Amino acid sequence: MILEVADIRIQPGQQAAFEAAIQRGASEVIAQAKGFRGFKVNRGVESPERYLLHIFWDTLEDHTVAFREGPLFPQWRAIVGPFFAAPPQVEHFELVTKSA
């Protein structure tokens, strides 16, 4: 399994609207993607305009090819993109160890 981590900065004062948009975009659009296994979103305590979006994929290609190059990605960006203060920073991770 691959973990995608997107570090998102939004425009000040848009938290409530962005949180509704990211929930809708992830549950209605990204959830349709091949290899999608789930997501979570965290808001910064010290920086309330900063969010970390974690999306779990079966493979790296499910995100980078099937989703990013497919028809769902523009739909996703249309929902959340207007809130971005800067392009999100995105990286991928593999599980090494975890607690029980």
Salt bridges, closest charged atoms under 4 A:
GLU4 OE1 - HIS63 NE2 3.30
ASP7 OD1 - ARG9 NE 3.33
ASP7 OD2 - ARG50 NH2 2.68
GLU19 OE2 - ARG43 NH1 2.32
ASP58 OD2 - ARG37 NH2 2.72
ASP62 OD1 - LYS34 NZ 2.61
